[in-house]
Protein backbone atom coordinates (compact mmCIF):
# COMPACT_ATOMS: atom_id res chain seq x y z
CA UNK A 1 0.00 0.00 0.00
CA UNK A 2 1.51 3.34 -1.06
CA UNK A 3 1.26 6.24 1.34
CA UNK A 4 3.13 9.38 2.40
CA UNK A 5 5.42 8.59 5.31
CA UNK A 6 5.38 10.39 8.65
CA UNK A 7 9.01 10.80 9.68
CA UNK A 8 10.43 10.10 13.11
CA UNK A 9 14.13 10.06 13.98
CA UNK A 10 15.63 6.90 15.46
CA UNK A 11 19.16 6.84 16.82
CA UNK A 12 21.02 3.62 16.07
CA UNK A 13 24.41 2.62 17.48
CA UNK A 14 25.79 1.34 14.18
CA UNK A 15 24.92 4.27 11.89
CA UNK A 16 24.00 7.90 12.13
CA UNK A 17 20.44 9.03 12.74
CA UNK A 18 17.91 7.13 10.67
CA UNK A 19 14.39 8.29 9.92
CA UNK A 20 11.60 5.72 9.96
CA UNK A 21 7.93 5.87 9.09
CA UNK A 22 5.71 6.30 12.16
CA UNK A 23 3.02 4.03 10.67
CA UNK A 24 3.09 0.72 12.63
CA UNK A 25 2.49 -1.32 9.46
CA UNK A 26 5.29 0.33 7.46
CA UNK A 27 8.92 -0.80 7.69
CA UNK A 28 10.39 2.00 5.53
CA UNK A 29 13.57 3.75 6.78
CA UNK A 30 16.23 6.03 5.25
CA UNK A 31 19.23 8.10 6.23
CA UNK A 32 18.88 11.88 6.39
CA UNK A 33 20.97 12.53 3.27
CA UNK A 34 18.38 10.85 1.04
CA UNK A 35 15.32 12.69 2.38
CA UNK A 36 15.96 16.34 1.44
CA UNK A 37 13.48 17.47 -1.21
CA UNK A 38 11.11 14.51 -0.75
CA UNK A 39 7.43 14.80 0.13
CA UNK A 40 6.13 13.60 3.52
CA UNK A 41 3.01 13.88 5.67
CA UNK A 42 2.96 16.24 8.68
CA UNK A 43 2.22 14.39 11.94
CA UNK A 44 0.24 17.33 13.36
CA UNK A 45 -1.99 18.61 10.54
CA UNK A 46 -1.78 15.62 8.12
CA UNK A 47 -0.82 18.01 5.33
CA UNK A 48 1.98 17.41 2.85
CA UNK A 49 5.38 19.11 3.08
CA UNK A 50 8.77 18.82 1.43
CA UNK A 51 11.64 17.95 3.78
CA UNK A 52 14.44 20.50 4.22
CA UNK A 53 17.65 20.33 6.23
CA UNK A 54 16.00 22.47 8.93
CA UNK A 55 12.97 20.21 9.26
CA UNK A 56 15.20 17.12 9.44
CA UNK A 57 16.97 18.52 12.51
CA UNK A 58 13.82 17.83 14.51
CA UNK A 59 13.06 14.54 16.24
CA UNK A 60 9.58 14.55 14.69
CA UNK A 61 9.84 16.60 11.45
CA UNK A 62 6.76 18.60 10.48
CA UNK A 63 5.61 21.33 8.08
CA UNK A 64 6.35 25.04 8.41
CA UNK A 65 2.70 25.85 9.09
CA UNK A 66 2.73 23.77 12.26
CA UNK A 67 6.01 25.39 13.35
CA UNK A 68 4.44 28.84 12.97
CA UNK A 69 1.29 27.67 14.76
CA UNK A 70 3.35 26.66 17.82
CA UNK A 71 4.85 30.15 18.06
CA UNK A 72 1.41 31.77 17.86
CA UNK A 73 0.04 29.70 20.75
CA UNK A 74 2.62 31.23 23.09
CA UNK A 75 0.81 34.57 22.78
CA UNK A 76 -2.57 33.38 24.01
CA UNK A 77 -4.96 36.36 24.43
CA UNK A 78 -6.23 35.07 27.79
CA UNK A 79 -2.70 34.80 29.19
CA UNK A 80 -1.80 38.29 27.97
CA UNK A 81 -4.90 39.73 29.73
CA UNK A 82 -3.89 38.09 33.00
CA UNK A 83 -0.29 39.33 32.70
CA UNK A 84 -1.47 42.85 31.81
CA UNK A 85 -3.80 42.81 34.83
CA UNK A 86 -0.96 41.86 37.18
CA UNK A 87 1.33 44.55 35.79
CA UNK A 88 -1.39 47.24 36.01
CA UNK A 89 -2.27 46.30 39.60
CA UNK A 90 1.24 47.06 40.89
CA UNK A 91 1.85 50.70 41.77
CA UNK A 92 4.81 52.26 39.99
CA UNK A 93 6.48 53.25 43.27
CA UNK A 94 6.50 49.60 44.38
CA UNK A 95 8.15 48.53 41.14
CA UNK A 96 10.85 51.22 41.34
CA UNK A 97 11.54 50.45 45.03
CA UNK A 98 11.97 46.76 44.25
CA UNK A 99 14.43 47.47 41.44
CA UNK A 100 16.49 49.93 43.51
CA UNK A 101 16.73 47.42 46.41
CA UNK A 102 17.95 44.68 44.08
CA UNK A 103 20.67 46.94 42.59
CA UNK A 104 21.92 47.95 46.08
CA UNK A 105 22.35 44.35 47.25
VENJORA-V193777 format. One record per residue. OMEGA is omega as a letter, one per 30 degrees, with the letter a starting at -180 (NA if undefined). D_LAST is the distance of its C-alpha to the last C-alpha in Angstrom with 1 decimal. Layout:
OMEGA;D_LAST
OMEGA;D_LAST
//
This chain:
l;68.5
l;66.7
l;63.3
a;60.0
l;57.7
a;54.1
l;52.1
a;49.8
l;48.5
a;49.6
l;48.4
a;51.3
a;51.3
a;54.4
l;53.5
l;50.6
l;49.4
l;52.4
l;52.5
l;54.8
a;56.1
l;54.4
a;57.8
a;58.9
a;62.5
a;61.7
a;61.5
l;60.6
l;58.0
l;57.2
a;54.8
a;52.3
a;54.3
a;57.2
a;55.4
l;54.1
l;56.1
a;57.6
l;57.6
l;55.9
l;55.1
a;51.5
a;50.5
a;48.7
a;51.0
l;54.2
l;54.7
l;55.8
l;53.6
a;54.2
l;52.0
l;49.8
l;47.8
a;44.6
a;46.0
l;47.1
a;43.6
l;43.0
l;44.0
a;45.9
l;47.0
a;47.5
a;48.4
l;46.2
l;46.7
l;45.1
l;42.1
a;41.7
l;42.2
l;39.3
a;36.9
a;38.2
l;37.6
a;33.8
l;34.0
a;35.8
l;36.5
l;35.8
a;32.3
l;31.5
l;32.7
a;30.5
l;27.4
l;28.4
l;29.0
a;25.5
a;23.9
a;26.4
l;25.9
l;22.2
a;22.2
l;20.6
l;18.6
l;16.9
a;16.0
l;14.6
a;12.6
a;11.1
a;10.3
l;8.9
a;6.5
l;5.4
l;5.6
a;3.8
NA;0.0
//
